[in-house]
Amino acid sequence: MLINPWVRNYEKDDHVALARVREWAANKLDGPVDYGFGYGTWVFIGTETVIKIDPEVGRPERFSHELAMSDLSIPGVATPRVLETGTLEGRAWVILNRIEGLIAYNVWPKLTDPAQRRLTVQLAEALAHLQQFTPDIAMLHAASENWPGQVRIAFNRALRAVDAIVPGRVLTQSQGAFAQWAEALDERPRVLCHGDLWFGNLLVDDGGLVGIVDFDRVAMAPPDYELDMLLRFWRYPWNFVPEQLEATYELPLDLELLAPFVELCRGDLSDEALSSRLSALELIYRLNLVNRFGWSDQHAEMFELVLSGNWAKGLV
């Protein structure tokens, strides 16, 4: 994702501290505790509430996004409410109400084609309400001005970080492709975007959408930014779901199901402009992944797809 003010080194968790935090969370929840999953967040799930804790010390504002979104209201779709905040050994924590429902990636494969279409339409309708919500911008801790400039800065930073990792040919191709795509990075009116929409952050019941969670990456951005994560998950869902479900999601999802989101988010962008904007974001994402995990055959294949200009093929 382009906007993530809480980037951290996930591989350097303090496991000694985590043991103490787990004990504290179990006492705080006062009942059975499940251990949830969050990128860069320790999550503990109780019967009625959920505790999220920042693994890093000294970031008291870590969960301000949840606070900013606590008054969000979407008809028929629950979103988390902040019940309590605090710090533990210098680590920020927040307690949220638990939202009932099944994680969407467990349900999706069992849905009929019409039911899958209904679910995506429901989500698009929920996003339309999200776009109309105006949070306290100061609580989002992410720059919201000059979107084209932000994208260019993010690309240059990511490119410099992999200069000694990525083959020179790919670096040159990346520079050329981004220069071409950047021509479409016009400023657009900004709306509130969730920024991390995939089936792990959606809750369903009886095949219908009942909840949206995890607003860590919420940001004021052009509406087409919401398509960034959606398209990424749709193209290779096996990289997102738990290991035991990878075989179930071994194929891309049907891109036609994204039509309601495209209608909502594209505005007056042409197919070419939308494709360019999404390709630029995916290229940045790819460069950042290589910086974290190193170069591999899998990354080479993904760069080939993105740099060929076919990233948004089927979507536009």
N, C-alpha and C positions, 0 to 999 in steps of 0.2 A: 504494500500500500504506500502511496505517496506521502500521505499525512499520517504520521504516528509519532506523537511527541514522547512516547514512553518506550522508545527503543532501548534494548538492554542486551547484555551478553547472556543468553539463556543457558549457556553451558556452564556457567560459574555460580550456580546456586549454592548457598551456604546450607549444606544438609544438616549440620549440627543445629543451626538456628531453626531450620524447618521442623525438626523433631520437637523443639520447644513450642513453636508456633502451633503445631498440630495439637499438642496437649492443651494449649490455651484455647484453641478454637473449639475443641470437644467440650471443654467446660463451659465456654460461652454459649454454645448451641444447646447444651444440656439435653442430650439425647443422641440417637444414632447419627453418625456422620459418614457421608460419602465424600470421596475426594474427587472434585471436578477437575476440569482441564482448561487452562487458559494460557495463551502465549504471554509469558512475562508476568503472570499473576498466580499466586497460590489460591486455590478455590476450595472451600469446604461447604458442603451442602447438608443442611439439617432438614428437619421435618417441615418447618414453616419458613425458615430463613436461610440465607446464603451469606457466607463471609468471604470477601475477597481481600487478599493481603499483598502488598507490594513487596517482592523479595529484596528490593534495594532500600538501603537506609537513607534518610534525609530528603525525601520527596513528599512533604506533607500535602501537596496539592494533587497527588497521584490520582485520586478518584473524584476530582472536581467534575469530570464529564458526567459521571453518574448523578451527581448533585444537579448539574445543569439540566439533565433530562428527567428528573424525578417528577415533574409536573406534566410530562407529555401525556396526552390522552388520544388514543386511537380507537374509534368505535369497534367493539368486538375483539380487540387485540390488546392483551395485557403487556405492559412494559414495567421494568423494575422500579420500585419506590425505595428511596434511601430511608432507613430507619435509625441508623446510628453511625457515627464515624469516630475515629480515634487513631492513636499510634501505639505500637508495641515494639519496644526496643528500637525506636526510631523509624519503624516501618509503618506506613499508613495502612489503615484498614477501613473497610466499609461493610455494613450489614444491610442487605437488601431483602425484601420479601421474596419468598420462593413462588415462582409461577408454575402452576400445574400444566402438564402436557408432556407429550412424548417428543424426543429430539427428532427433528425432521428426517435425518439421514437413516434412522431406524425404520421409518414408516414409508418413505418415498418408493422403494422398490415394490411394495405390496399394493400400491395404488393403481387403479386403472388409468388408461390414457386420459379419459375425461376428467377424472379426479385430479390428476396431475395438472391439467390445464386450469381447473378451478382454483387449485392452490396457488398457482403462479399469478392468476388474476387477483386473488385476495391479497397477495403480498404487494402487488403493484398498487392496489387501492390503499393499502396501509402506508406505502411510501408516499403517496400523494398527500396524505394527512401529515406525515413526518416533514415533508418539504414546507408545509405551512407553519410549522412550529418555530417560534423565535426564542432561543435560549439566551442566557446571559453570555454574550460572546467572550467576555473576559475570562470565563471559566473553561473555555475550550482549549486553551494553551496551544493553539496552532494558528499560524499566520493565515489570514483570510483575504488579504489584499494581493492584487497583482498575481492572479493564478498563472498566466503564462510565464512570468518571471520565476515563480516557485518551481514549475516543472523544469525549466532550463537549469536552474541551480541544482535541483535534485539529480538531473542527468549528469551534469559536469562533475558533481561530487562522486556519484557512483562510478563514473568512468575512470576518474583518477584513482579510486580505491582498488580497481582491478587491473591497473596498468601492467603489473608484473605477473598477472594470473591468466588473463584471457589472451589467446593467440592474437598476434598483431593484425592478421587479416580480419578477424572478427571485430577488433577495436575500430579499424578503419571503416568497415561496413556499418558499424553502429553509429559512428559519427556522421556518415553520409545519410543514413536512413533518418536519424533524428533531425538533421538539418532540414530534410524534406518535410517530415511530419510537423516540425515546429511551425511551419507556415500556417497551419490550421489552428494553432493555439491562441485563438482570439479570446479576449475577455468575454465572459457571459455573466448574466445575473447569477448570484450565488444563492443557493438554498441549503437547507440542512440535509446532509447526507449521512447515512449510517456508516458507510465505508468498509464494512466487514460482513457483508451479507453472504452467508453460505448456510447449508442445512444444519450446521452445528449451533447456529445462533437463532434458529427458528423452532418454535414449539407448536405441535399440532395435536388435535383431538378429533376423532372420527373423520380423519382426512382433511379437516379444516384448520386454517391458521388461527391459533389462539394466543400466541405470544412471540415477542421479539426481544432478545436479550443481548448483552455485551455491547455497550455503547462506548467502549474505550477509544475507538477511532472515529467517532462522530466529528464532523467538521462542516463548516460553511464552505461550499465548493460549487462549481458549475454542476447542474443536474446530471450531465453525462458521466461525471466521476463515479456515480453510483453503479454504472455499468461495468466499471473496471473489475471489481471483485466478483460480480455476478458472472461475467464472461469467463474469468479465470477458473472459477469453480466448475462451471458448466463444461469447460474444455477438458479439464483433467481432475475430475472429482476424487479419483483414487489417491491423490496426494493430500487430501484433506481429511478423509474419514479415518476412523480407527483401523488399525492393521487388520483386524478380523473381518472388516467389511470391504477391504481393498478389491477382492475378487468380485464382489457384488457391483462395484462401481468401476470396473475395468475399462468401460467404454465411455466416451463423452456423452453427455446428456443431449437431448434434442434441442437444438438452438432455436427452433421455431417457438418453443415455449417461452422464450425471452421477449417475444413480440410486445406484450403489454408493457414491459419495462422500457423498451426502445421507444415506444410511442410516448411514454411519460417523460423520458429523460432527454431525448434528442432535440426537441424544439425545432428550430429551423435549420439545423445542421444538415448538410448534404451527406450522402453515404460516404463520399470520399473524405470529408472533413471528420466525420465521426470515427471512421476507420483509422485515420491518422492520429487522432487524439488518444484513442484507446491503445493503439500500437506504441505510441510514445511512452505511455504509462507502463505497459507490459515490458518494454525494453528496460526501463529503469528498475522494475521489479526483478527482472532476470539478472541484471548486473549486480544488484544487491545480494541476491541469492548466491551467486558465484563468489562474491566477497566473503560470504559467511561459510560456505561449504567447499569452495574450491571448484576447479574445472573438472568436468566429467563428460562422458559420452551423452548422458541424458541432457545435460545443459547444452551441449553442442546441437543436439536435435531441436531443442526448444528455440535456440537462437536462430537456427535455420528457418523454422516456421515463422518466427516474428519478423526477421529481417527480409523474408520473401514478400512481406506485405499481405500475407494471408491470415493474420491473426484474427481479424473480425469477419473473415469470410463466412457466410451463412447467417451472420447477424444483420448485415446491411445488404 
